[in-house]
Amino acid sequence: MDPLVLGLIVALATVFVLFSGIPVAVGLLTVSALFLLVFDGMRSLSLMPEILFGKLNDFALLSIPMFIIMGAAISSTRAGADLYEALERWLTRVPGGLVVSNLGACALFAAMSGSSPATCAAIGKMGIPEMRRRGYPDGVAAGSIAAGGTLGILIPPSVTMIVYGIATETSIGRLFLAGILPGLMLVMLFMAWSIYSTWSSGNMAVLGQRSYSWQARFEILPRVLPFLAIIAGVLYAMYGGVATPSETAAVGALLCVVIAVVIYRMWSISAIWVVLRDSTRESVMILFIIGAAGVFSYMLSSLFITQSIAGWIAELEANRWVIMLCVNVFLLIAGFFLPPVAVILMAAPILMPIIQGAGFDPYWFAVVLTINMEIGLISPPVGLNLYVINGIAPDIPLGTILKGSLPYVACMVLGILILALFPGLATWLPTLVMGAA
């Protein structure tokens, strides 16, 4: 059978299996085993355990559970509430200041936790009731938090970027650096839209109802600065040549647990156990998907599907931006139904030959891919962040939350267009810090 036709059959079978509702890792293993058995015989099946565990035999994978523990320790404290309170005190007089402070808190909390749902939950519990109390429309209150939470998978340290680096064999350090400026750009676009929408709607009357003294503004900072210092320390250790990403993640996780215990009085053994239990559960899930994706990649390569797709793309005379547009449409559709980690691990073996063959930088593409995954987090039918927000404020209909998040989807699309026009936003900082790739 022609490898391209076989590739189409594999894609359709994978979509059908994953949409059936079974776990992503089990679905990838099932598809891989089926096609290897039919087209390559029992010999390939006997290699599957070795490939799966071999994919997990990577020192860089240690950074995943460490960063997850780091985020879980932060999420279990009042760090989100303190971030929200600090930014509200400083930005209360800015037009749309409460929305802006929520978005800023989302960005900072996302950088500390690396988790979009955790960011939505932590900031939304304080931000949404306060915005509604001050007269902001429900759509604005809920949509801004849902969109702000998506920043958790772009702003470093990001587990999604780590997974992309492992799947594509690219530098995790470069990926973190590549996400910094685009992440800040999205924060600025979100904030600019919030200020404009508040001003244009004539909703200025709901602002400035609170006034804080300088003493009140400064007294909240000591509870926030230690976490920000950890982020700065993690980035310095990683890019200053002090430690590897895995070692840096381990130290960051330990410091976050220590701060949670010392500053936020998380003395209870049961509370620490919950942090470790939840982190282990999430880490095992991600690592299982990574191992299954390794088997899936082997299947694609063994049946010459990946090589054939790369050759077919190389023979096309289509403009490379047309190819990139098609890739973005594919990523958007996949992101509507599947979590970011699953999309990256499933699609990376197929997309990387296409991207590199078309002359695109893999680090720039990592940022574009991640923004597409962010859109998926606030888009139905899966739209994880939408359901997190609905759980926080069940009296706000999902349709209202979705409508409120749509302007931020437009900001993300604009961000992709800006990156296409100015790719240096993603490539300049990694080259400056770490040299040419």
C-alpha positions in Angstrom: 0.0 0.0 0.0 1.2 3.5 -0.8 2.6 5.1 2.4 0.7 8.3 1.9 -2.6 6.4 1.7 -1.6 4.4 4.7 -0.8 7.6 6.5 -4.3 8.9 5.8 -5.8 5.7 7.1 -3.6 5.9 10.3 -4.7 9.5 10.8 -8.4 8.6 10.5 -8.0 5.6 12.7 -6.2 7.7 15.4 -8.9 10.4 15.3 -11.6 7.8 15.7 -9.9 6.0 18.6 -9.0 9.1 20.5 -12.5 10.6 20.1 -14.0 7.4 21.4 -13.1 8.6 24.9 -10.4 6.1 25.9 -7.2 7.5 27.5 -4.9 9.1 25.0 -1.9 6.8 25.8 -4.0 3.7 25.5 -5.4 5.0 22.2 -2.0 5.6 20.7 -0.8 2.2 21.8 -3.8 0.5 20.3 -3.5 2.2 16.9 0.3 1.5 16.9 -0.2 -2.2 17.8 -2.9 -2.7 15.2 -1.0 -1.2 12.2 2.3 -2.8 13.2 0.6 -6.2 13.5 -1.2 -5.9 10.1 1.7 -4.4 8.1 4.8 -5.5 9.9 4.0 -8.7 11.6 4.6 -10.0 15.2 8.2 -9.0 15.1 7.4 -5.3 15.6 4.9 -6.0 18.3 7.6 -7.7 20.4 9.6 -4.4 20.2 6.8 -2.2 21.6 7.7 -2.6 25.3 11.4 -1.9 24.6 10.5 1.2 22.6 8.0 2.4 25.2 10.4 2.2 28.2 13.3 3.3 26.0 11.4 6.6 25.3 11.2 7.1 29.1 14.9 6.5 29.6 15.7 10.2 29.3 17.2 12.3 32.0 15.3 15.4 30.8 12.1 13.7 31.7 12.9 14.3 35.4 12.1 17.9 34.9 8.4 17.2 34.3 7.4 15.8 37.7 9.6 18.4 39.4 8.0 21.4 37.6 4.6 19.8 38.3 5.4 19.6 42.0 6.5 23.2 41.8 3.2 24.2 40.4 1.2 22.0 42.8 2.9 23.4 45.8 2.0 27.0 44.7 -1.5 26.0 43.8 -2.1 24.6 47.2 -1.4 28.0 48.9 -2.9 31.5 48.8 -0.2 32.6 46.4 -2.9 33.2 43.7 -5.0 35.2 46.1 -1.9 37.3 47.1 -0.9 37.9 43.5 -4.4 39.0 42.7 -4.6 41.3 45.7 -1.2 42.8 45.1 -2.0 43.6 41.4 -5.4 45.0 42.3 -3.9 47.4 44.8 -1.4 48.6 42.3 -3.7 48.8 39.2 -7.0 49.9 40.7 -6.9 53.3 39.1 -6.1 52.0 35.6 -9.1 51.9 33.2 -10.3 48.3 33.3 -7.8 47.9 36.1 -9.5 45.0 37.7 -9.5 43.0 34.5 -5.9 44.0 33.9 -4.9 43.0 37.4 -6.6 39.6 36.9 -4.7 39.1 33.6 -1.4 40.1 35.2 -2.1 37.7 38.1 -2.9 35.0 35.6 0.4 35.6 33.8 2.5 35.5 37.0 0.7 32.5 38.5 1.0 30.7 35.1 4.7 31.3 35.2 4.9 29.8 38.6 2.6 26.9 38.2 2.8 26.1 34.4 -0.8 24.9 34.5 -3.7 26.5 32.7 -6.5 24.9 34.7 -4.7 25.6 38.0 -4.3 29.3 37.0 -8.0 29.6 36.1 -9.0 28.0 39.4 -6.6 30.0 41.6 -7.3 33.5 40.1 -10.9 32.9 39.1 -12.0 32.1 42.7 -11.1 35.7 43.7 -11.3 37.6 40.5 -14.6 36.6 39.1 -16.8 37.4 42.1 -15.0 40.7 42.6 -15.4 41.8 39.0 -19.1 40.9 39.1 -19.6 42.7 42.4 -18.1 45.9 40.8 -20.4 45.7 37.8 -18.3 44.2 35.1 -20.4 42.0 32.7 -20.3 38.3 33.4 -18.8 37.6 30.0 -15.9 40.0 30.7 -15.3 38.6 34.2 -15.3 34.9 33.1 -13.8 35.3 29.6 -10.8 37.2 30.8 -9.8 34.6 33.4 -10.4 31.7 31.0 -8.1 33.4 28.5 -5.5 34.5 31.0 -5.3 30.9 32.3 -4.1 29.7 28.9 -0.8 31.6 29.4 0.3 28.7 31.7 1.4 26.6 28.7 3.5 29.3 27.0 5.2 31.4 29.7 8.2 29.4 31.1 8.7 27.1 32.9 6.1 25.3 30.8 5.5 21.5 30.9 4.1 21.8 27.4 7.4 23.2 26.1 9.3 20.4 27.9 7.1 17.8 26.2 7.7 19.5 22.8 11.4 19.5 23.4 11.5 15.8 24.2 9.2 14.9 21.3 11.2 16.9 18.7 14.7 16.5 20.3 15.1 20.3 20.6 16.7 22.3 23.5 14.3 22.8 26.4 16.3 25.9 27.5 15.9 27.5 24.1 12.2 26.6 24.1 11.7 28.4 27.4 13.5 31.5 26.1 11.5 31.4 22.9 8.2 31.6 24.9 9.1 34.6 27.0 8.6 37.5 24.6 5.6 36.0 22.8 4.1 35.3 26.2 4.6 38.9 27.3 3.2 40.0 23.9 0.0 38.1 24.5 -0.3 39.5 28.0 0.0 43.0 26.5 -2.6 42.3 23.8 -5.0 40.9 26.4 -4.5 43.9 28.6 -4.8 46.4 25.7 -8.1 44.8 24.7 -9.4 44.9 28.3 -8.6 48.6 28.6 -10.2 49.4 25.2 -13.3 47.4 25.8 -13.9 49.0 29.2 -13.3 52.5 27.8 -15.5 51.9 24.7 -18.4 50.4 26.7 -18.6 53.4 28.9 -18.1 51.1 31.9 -15.8 53.5 33.6 -18.2 54.1 36.5 -17.4 50.7 38.0 -13.8 51.6 38.4 -11.9 53.2 41.2 -14.4 52.2 43.9 -11.4 51.3 46.1 -8.5 53.4 47.0 -5.3 52.0 48.5 -2.6 53.8 50.3 1.1 53.3 49.4 1.5 51.4 52.7 -1.2 49.0 51.7 0.4 48.5 48.3 3.8 47.7 49.7 2.7 45.6 52.6 1.4 42.8 50.3 4.6 42.5 48.3 6.6 40.4 50.8 4.1 37.5 50.3 4.6 37.6 46.6 8.3 38.4 46.1 9.6 35.0 47.2 7.8 33.2 44.5 8.9 35.7 41.9 12.5 35.3 43.2 12.2 31.5 42.6 11.1 32.1 39.0 14.1 34.4 38.5 16.4 32.0 40.2 15.2 29.0 38.1 15.8 31.0 34.9 19.2 32.2 36.0 20.3 28.8 37.0 19.2 27.3 33.7 20.7 30.0 31.5 23.6 30.9 33.6 25.1 27.5 33.2 24.7 26.7 36.9 22.5 23.6 36.4 20.6 21.5 33.9 16.8 22.0 33.4 16.2 18.8 35.5 18.4 19.9 38.3 16.9 23.4 38.2 13.4 22.0 38.3 14.3 19.9 41.4 15.7 22.8 43.3 12.7 25.0 42.3 10.2 22.3 43.5 12.0 22.0 46.8 12.0 25.8 47.4 8.3 26.1 46.5 7.4 23.4 49.0 9.6 25.1 51.6 8.0 28.5 51.0 4.5 26.9 51.1 5.4 25.5 54.5 7.1 28.5 55.9 5.2 31.4 54.5 1.7 29.9 54.1 1.9 27.6 57.1 1.2 24.4 55.2 2.4 22.3 58.2 0.0 19.4 57.8 1.4 16.2 56.5 -1.9 15.5 54.8 -1.6 18.7 52.8 1.9 17.9 51.6 0.7 14.4 50.8 -2.0 15.8 48.6 0.5 17.9 46.7 2.8 14.8 46.1 -0.2 12.6 45.3 -1.7 14.9 42.7 1.8 15.6 41.2 2.5 11.9 40.9 -0.8 11.3 39.2 -0.4 14.0 36.6 3.3 13.1 36.0 2.5 9.4 35.4 -0.3 10.4 33.0 2.1 12.7 31.0 4.9 10.1 31.0 2.6 7.3 29.9 1.5 9.5 27.0 5.2 10.2 26.1 6.0 6.5 26.1 3.0 5.7 24.0 3.8 8.5 21.6 7.3 7.0 21.2 5.7 3.8 20.0 3.4 5.7 17.7 6.4 7.5 16.2 8.2 4.2 15.7 5.1 2.9 13.9 5.0 5.9 11.6 8.6 5.6 10.8 8.6 1.8 10.4 5.8 2.0 7.9 7.6 4.8 6.0 4.7 7.2 6.6 6.8 10.0 8.1 9.5 9.8 5.3 6.8 9.7 2.6 5.0 12.8 3.9 8.3 14.7 4.2 9.1 13.7 0.6 5.7 14.7 -0.7 5.9 18.1 1.0 9.4 18.7 -0.5 8.0 17.9 -4.0 5.1 20.4 -3.7 5.5 23.8 -5.2 3.1 25.4 -2.8 4.1 28.6 -0.9 5.5 27.7 2.5 3.0 30.1 4.1 0.2 28.2 2.6 1.6 25.1 4.1 1.9 26.8 7.5 -1.7 28.0 7.2 -2.8 24.4 6.6 -0.7 23.2 9.6 -2.3 25.9 11.8 -5.8 24.8 10.8 -4.9 21.2 11.6 -3.6 22.3 15.0 -6.6 24.4 15.8 -9.0 21.5 15.0 -6.9 19.0 17.0 -6.7 21.5 19.9 -10.5 21.7 20.0 -10.7 18.0 20.9 -7.5 16.9 22.5 -5.2 18.3 25.3 -2.0 20.1 24.3 0.3 17.3 25.4 -1.6 14.7 23.4 -1.6 16.9 20.2 2.2 17.6 20.5 3.2 14.0 21.0 0.8 12.7 18.3 1.5 15.4 15.7 5.2 16.2 16.2 6.6 13.1 14.3 4.4 14.1 11.3 4.7 17.9 11.4 8.5 18.3 12.1 9.6 17.1 8.7 7.0 19.4 7.1 8.1 22.4 9.1 11.8 21.9 8.6 11.3 21.1 4.9 9.5 24.4 4.5 12.3 26.2 6.1 10.6 27.2 9.4 12.5 27.5 12.7 11.4 24.7 15.1 11.6 27.0 18.1 9.4 29.6 16.4 7.0 26.9 15.4 6.9 25.7 19.1 5.5 29.1 20.1 3.0 29.1 17.2 1.9 25.6 18.1 1.5 26.5 21.8 -0.7 29.5 21.0 -2.9 27.2 18.9 -3.2 24.9 21.9 -4.1 27.9 24.0 -7.0 28.7 21.7 -8.1 25.1 22.0 -8.2 25.5 25.8 -11.0 28.1 25.5 -12.9 26.6 22.5 -15.6 23.9 22.6 -16.3 21.1 22.6 -13.5 20.3 25.1 -12.3 23.8 26.1 -11.0 22.7 29.5 -10.7 26.2 30.8 -14.3 27.0 30.0 -15.4 24.1 32.2 -13.0 25.2 35.0 -14.6 28.7 35.0 -18.1 27.2 34.9 -17.2 25.1 37.9 -16.1 28.3 39.8 -19.2 30.3 38.7 -21.9 27.8 37.8 -24.5 30.5 37.5 -22.7 31.9 34.4 -23.7 29.9 31.3 -21.1 28.3 29.2 -22.2 30.4 26.2 -21.6 33.6 28.1 -18.1 32.4 29.1 -17.3 31.4 25.5 -18.6 34.8 24.2 -16.5 36.6 26.7 -13.3 34.7 25.7 -13.8 35.2 21.9 -12.0 38.6 21.8 -9.0 37.0 23.5 -9.0 34.3 20.8 -8.8 37.1 18.3 -5.8 38.5 20.2 -4.1 35.1 20.0 -4.7 34.9 16.2 -3.3 38.4 16.0 -0.3 37.2 18.0 0.3 34.4 15.5 0.2 36.9 12.6 2.6 39.2 14.5 5.0 36.2 15.0 4.7 35.4 11.3 5.7 39.0 10.4 8.3 39.3 13.1 9.7 35.8 13.8 12.5 37.3 15.8 10.1 37.7 18.7 10.6 34.0 19.3 14.1 33.5 18.0 16.0 36.6 19.1 16.2 35.9 22.8 17.4 32.2 22.5 20.0 33.3 20.0 21.2 36.1 22.2 21.5 34.0 25.4 22.6 30.6 23.9 24.0 31.5 20.5 22.9 30.2 17.1 21.1 26.8 17.1 
